[in-house]
Amino acid sequence: MTATYRLHYAPDNASLVIRLVLEEMGQPYDTVLVDRRARAQDSAAYRALNPGGLIPVLETPDGPLFETAAILLWLADRHGVMAPSAASPARAAFLKWLFFASNTLHADLRMLFYPDKYIGAEPAHQAQLQATLRQRLHQHLTSLERAAADRPAWLGALQPSVLDYYLACQLRWMALYPVDSDRSWFDPAAYPMLQRLCSGLESRPAVVAAQEAEGLGAHPFTNPVHANPPEGSAT
């Protein structure tokens, strides 16, 4: 089958969300490993695809796409699956939480993981920022937990949405990163509806395919381990 898409990825980066969704949709795609150790994301070739130098990029028949939520929404609309249609009454609530996941939750995670990029090299300043972010992240997850408790069709339902996979990956990252830091603040049991969402995804063929491609371990969302190998190989 001829690949429709080309995914520029690095293991356990935001590209994992796109891989999972492409697998769930059954869409053929090729992958190109972005070697972060060599700073390939800063190369002229990669910056021509994404001037921000961030991962992922999805090459499509309409040109390269970047920004995780934009790729997810474009795929869902193009293929008519994994999200409420534009005419659906559920569309507004879905969009609200999809962009909350992208613009609020993911943005705060990035600051937590890379505080030096936002507050400088002073350890005390970084620690203060991270403490504030941990409190905010708990508030974000509590809001999502309440939304999931209403059992909308696009959050934790039998058929997963693009938002489900996005949130499951972010919960995975909270349990694993930053490496060698105190992550006792994150208690998955405090968010049972979100844990139910994660558990429901793990047996799906899309997750199994991503596990094998990126070395994610047997339970990538409910009992995550670091990707092995860390930088992976193109598949």
N, C-alpha and C positions, 0 to 999 in steps of 0.2 A: 504494500500500500504506500503510495506516495505521500510523504509528509507535507502537511499543510502549513505547519508552523516550525519555527526554530527558536528554542528557549536557551538563552544565555544564563547560566546558572552557576552557583557555588553551593556545596552541600550545607544544608541547614540555614541557608539564607532565605530571604523572602521569596526567592525563586521556587522554593519547596511548595509554597501555596499554589503557584501556577502549575507546577508539575502535577500536583494532586488533582486539580480541577481538570486539566487536559486528560488525565487518566480516567477520571470519573465520567467525562463526556465521551470517552472513546475516540478522541481526536488524535490522528497520527502527528507525531512531531519528532524533530531531531533536537539534540542538545549540543551545546558548546560550553565546555568548562571555562569559567573565568577564573584564572589562577590568581587568587588573592595574595599568595606568597610573593608572586612576581609583580604585584600591583597591576595586573592586566586590565583592571577596571579604569586605570588612569591612562591607558594607551590611546593614541589618536584614533585607532580603529574603533575602539569601544566608545569613546567619547562622541564619535560621529553618530552612533546609535542612541546614546543617552548622554547628553552634555553634562549631566550631573554626576556621571561616573558611578551610579548606584546599580545594584543588582535587584531585580531582574530586568532584562529586555526580552520581549517576545517579538520576533520578526513575523509579520503577517502579510497576506496578499495586499493589505492596505498600507503597508509600511511598518517600521518598527514602533512598538509601543513600550512605554515605561510607566512607572508608578503602579504599584500592586493593585490598588482598588480600580484604577482605570482599566487595567488589563482584565480583571475579573468581570467588571461590568460589561466591557466590550465582548468578551467571550460569551457571557450569559445571554446578551441581547442577540448576538450573531447567530447563536445556535438554539435559542429559544428554550433553554433549560437552566436549572439551578438558580433561578431568581424569578420573582413575580414579573409578569409582563408589564410594559409601560401603561397598559390600560387597566391593570388590576388595582382594586382598592388597597391591596396590601403593598403596593409599590412604594408609597411614601414612607411607611415605617421601615421597610427593608432598606431603602436608601439612607435613611437617617442613621441606622445602626451600622451599615457598611462604611459610611464615611466617619462615623465615630470610631470604628475599629482602625481606620486608616489615619485620620487626622489627629485623633486624640490618644487612643491607646497605643498605637504603633509609634507615634511621635514621642510619647513619654518613655516607651521602652528603649528607643534609640538613645535618648539622653541618659537613661539608667546604665546602658551598656557602654556608652562612650562619653562619660562626663567631661573628659579633657577637651573634647571638641566644642563644648558649650560653656565651660566655666574655667578652663585653663588647667595648669599642671599642679596647682596647690592641693595637696591631699585633703586638707581640712575643708576647703571649699567644695571639693568633689563629694566628700562624705556628707556634707550638709545638703547638697543638691540631691544626692541619692536617697537620703532619708525623707526628704519632701516628696520625691517621686514615688517611693514605696507607699506612702500614705495615699497619694493620688491614685495609684494603680489599684489599691484595694477599693477605693471608691468607684473606680471605673468598672471593676469586676462585679461589685455589688449591684451596680446599675444594670449590667448585662444579665446577671443572675435573675433579677426581677423581670427583665424582659423575657427571658427564656421560660420563666415560670408560667407565663401566659400561653405557652405552647403554640407560638405562631408557626405557620407552615414553612417558614424560611429560617428557623432557628431551632436546631435540635430535633427536627422531624425525621420520619423514617427515610425519606429521600433527602439527601444533604443538599444544602445550598452552597454557593461560593462563600458566603459569610461563615458557615460552619467550619469550612476548612481553614479559613483565615484565622478565626478565633482559636481553633485547636492548635495551630502552629504557634500562635502567640503564647498560649498557655504552656506549650512545650518549652519555649524559650525562657519563660519566667522560671521554670524549674531547673534550668541548666546554666543560665548566664546571669551576670558576668562570671567567668571562670574564676575559681579560687576566691569567691566573695561569699559573704553570709547571705544565704537565701532563705533563712528561717522565717522571714516575713511572709513568704508565700506558702499558704496552706491550702492545697487543692480541695480538701474536704470542706472548707468553708463555702464552697461554691458547688453544691451537689448537682444543680441543673447543668452547669457547664461541664462537670465531670461526666455526667450522663451523656452529654453531647460527644465528648471525646471518646468514651468507651464505645459508643455506637458506631463510630467511624472506623475503629481499628480492625474490624473484620472485613472491611470492604476491599475488593480487588485493587482499587486505586491506591490504597494505603500499602498493601502488600507490594505492589510494583514500586512505590517510592521507597519503601524499606530496603528492597533489594538494590535499587539504583544508588542510594545515598548512604547505605549502611547505618540505618537508624535504630536497629534493635527490634525486639519482638513487640514491644508496647510503646510506640513512639510518642503517644500522648498521655497515657495514664501512668507509665513508669519509664520516662525517657532516659536515654543514655546519649552521650556525645556521638556524633557521626563518625564512622570509621570506614575508610580513612578520613581525616579531618577535611582535606581539600578534594577528596573524591577523584573520580576519573570520568571522562566523557562517556555517555552510554547511548 
